[in-house]
Amino acid sequence: MTNRTAGAQQPPTRIDTTVPHSARIWNYLLGGKDHYAVDRTAGDRVCEIFPGMVDITRHSRAFTGRVVRHLAGEAGIRQFLDIGTGLPTVDNTHEIAQRVAPDSRIVYVDNDPLVLAHAQALLTSTREGATSYLHADVRDPATILEAASETLDLDRPVGLMLMGILGLVSDYDEARAVTAELLAALPPGSYLGYNDGSDTDPAYVAAISRFNSGSGAVPYTPRSPRLMAGFFEGLELLEPGIVSCPHWRPEALPFGRPPEVAVYGGVGRKV
């Protein structure tokens, strides 16, 4: 079992509580406890304009769970590289994957010092599997891949998880290049699980625009499903394609069709 915090980059020695951070805002909206006043203020500003933001966070989280269960189960994936981890909550990637396949190995990556401070909660593992944490930025895929290879065998298929993180890379070409570089290092049979806020709801776009202009945090860029499809170039896109996250292979509901929310995602297989 590998339970360690690893990474080539030296993390900041101090958490900046004067500027909101996406991981902490997300934690606040999910009902967590690891956030500061500045994060709560930023989250509340978004919700004032767009009360559905809480639904987006919850459906995004549920989508991640369904993707991991599918990959660890039906797809037989035993290795996961989860970039943009966020703060530990319940049913983190390693917990879901190792529940299905106890020998699963998971590497988490995030660049928030608070996530680093709480990384020990991500490093629990079954005896058969392994987890590790890297303090690194998604814009530095070479560093991520080099450090991840200490825990993962990159000659074997990997489930690459990019959940809600590419929206923080505002330049679309850069976001595509980062994704392509990560996927190029993974063998055939690997998968990309991806989601992000979409521009399909004008109220959501307006709320994010207000957040970007007034919070001081790293700006977030909602994208159209058409642009999201670019991240899957060269991959075999699994059914039902790129859809509103509640519609991706939903679990049985007693109340009919799940809602449409402004977070879209999908899963693709490298062939």
N, C-alpha and C positions, 0 to 999 in steps of 0.2 A: 504494500500500500504506500502510495506517495502522497504525503500530506505536507505540503510546503508552499511557501510563497516565493515565487521566482520571477526574474525579469532582468533584462539587461539595463534598463533605465533606472536611474536613481530617483525614487519618488520624492515629491516635495516634503519638507520637514514640517509643514504647517498647513492646516486646512483653512482655506479662506472662507470665512462665514459672512463676508460682506457682499459676495456675488452668488446668485443662485446657480445651481448645477442641475442638469437634466436628471441625473440619477436620483438626486435627493427630492426633486419636485415629483418625479414619478413615484417614489416611495411614499410621499405625502398623499398623493391622489389615490394610491392603493390602500391607504389606511395604515401605513407603517409608522414607525417612530423615529427613524433615522433621518432627520431633517432639521433645518434651522428656520428662524423667523423669516429670513429673506427668501427661503424656498417656499414657505407657506404663502407669503405675500404674492410671489410670482404665480404660484398655482391658483390662488384665489382670483387674481386678475384675469387669468385665462377663463376660469369658470364663470366669472361675472358675465362675460360675453357669450360663452359657449358652455352651458351647464352639462352638455353631453360629454365633456372631457373625461369625466370619471368613468363613463361607460367605455370610452375608447381604451383607457388604461386596463380596465378589467377584461375586455374582449381581446386585447392584445396579449395579455398574460395567458388567457385561456387558450388562445391560438398557439402560443409557444408550447404549452403543455401537450396539445394534440399532435403537434409536429414531432416533438421529442418521442412521444409514445409510438407514433407511426415508424419513425426511423429506428428506434431501438427494438421495436416489435417486428412488424411485417418486413421492413427493409433490412433488418439484421445488422444495423450499424452499432459498433461497439466503441467508437471514439467520437468525441464531440469537441469542437473548438467554438466556444461561445464568446463572441466579441461584443462588448457593450453590455457587460453582465448586469450592471445595476446593483443595488443594495440587496443583500440576502433577504428573502421573504420565505414563504412556504412554497413547497414544490419547486425548488430550483432545478436546473437542468440535470444535475447529477442525481438528485433524489428520484426524479421521474425515470431517468434512464436506468439507474441501478435497481429500481423497483422491477423493471421489466427484465433487465439483463445485469445481474450483479457484477459481472466482470467489465462493465463499461468504464472507460477512462475519459475524463473531462478536463479540459483546460479552460479556465475563465480568464477574460481580458477586460480591463477597464482602466481609465485614466483618472478617476476621481480619488483623491487621497482618502476620503471617508470610506469608499468601497475597500480600499487597501486596508484601512484600519479594522474593518469588519470581515476581512477575507477569511479569517480562521473559521467563521461559520460556514464558509463555502468548501472547506477542506476536509470535512468529514467524508468518509468513504466506506464502502463495503471492504471486507478483507480481500476480496477477489479483484476489486477495481482500484482506481486511483483518481485523485483530483489534484490540480495545482492552480495557482493564480499568478497572472502576469500583470504588472503595472505598466501598461503601454497604451499607445494611441492607435486607433484603427488606421490612421494615415501612414503608419509605419509598418506595412505588412511584412517586410523582410525581417525586422526585429521580432515580430510576433511569431513568425514561422520558425525562426531559428530557436527561440526559447521554448516554443510549444513542442518541438521535436524531442525535448528531454523527457516528455511524458507520453507523447503520442508517436506512433509509428506512421510516418507520413507516406510510407509505401503501401499502407493499407487504407481502405476507405474511411473517410471522416465526414461527420455531419457538421458543416460550417453553419453557424447560427449568427445571422446579422439582423437582430430584432430591434428596430427603432433606432439604429445607430447611423445609417447612411444619410438620414435626414440632417444630421449634424455636419455632414460634409457638403457644404452649400454648392460647390462647383460640381455639376453633374458629370462632366468628363473625368474629374478626379475620383468621384465616387465609383464610377464604372471601372476606372483603371485599378483602384484598390481592390475591388471585388475580383476583377480578372486576375490580378497577381496572386491573390489568395487561392483562387480556384486552380490556377495553373500549377501550383505546388502540390495539389492533391491528385490522387490517382483516379482512374475511371471507377465508377461505383460509389463515388462520394456524392454528397447532396448539399445543396444550399437551401436553408430555411430562412426566409426573409419576410419582414414586414416594415411598414412605415406609415406615417400619416399621409393621407391623400388630399388632393385638391378638389375632391368631388363634392364637398359641402362648403358653400361660401361662408357660413357662420364660423366653421372651424378655421378656415383660412384667415378670416378677419381676426379671430382670437389669437392665432399664432403670430400674425403680423404685429398685433399690439404687444405680445410677449417679446418679440424680437426687438421692437423699437424702444421698449421701456425697461426691460429687466436687467440688462447688462450681461446676461448669460450668453453662451455660444448660441448663435441663431439656429433655428430649426427650419428646414425647407420641406414643406409638403410637396409631393410629386404626383403626377397623373399616373394611372395604371399603365398607360402606354410607355411612359418613361421608366417605370418600374420594370417593365418587361426587358429593358436593356440589360439589367443586371443578370438576367438568365440567358443571355446570348450564348449559344453553343450547348446549352443544357436541354435535356428532355423535361419539359414542364409537366408535372403531375396534374391529373384532374383534381379539382375543377379549374385549374389555371390560377390567374391572379384575380382575387376576388376580395370583397369586404370580409375581414377576418372571421366574423361569426358564421360565414357561409362556407368556410373551408372545412369540408368533412365534419359537419356539426354532429355532436352527439344527439341522441334522440331527445326531443323536447315535447312535453305534453301540450304546449300552447302554440303549435304551428311553426311557421318559418321564423328563423332568428332575425333580429333586426339588422338593418343596414347602417353601418357606422363608418366614419371617415378614417379608418385604418385598413389598409389593403395588404395582402401578402400572398405568398405561394411557396411551393417547394419544387426544386428542379434537381434532376439527376445528371451527373457527368457521365457521358458514354464514351 
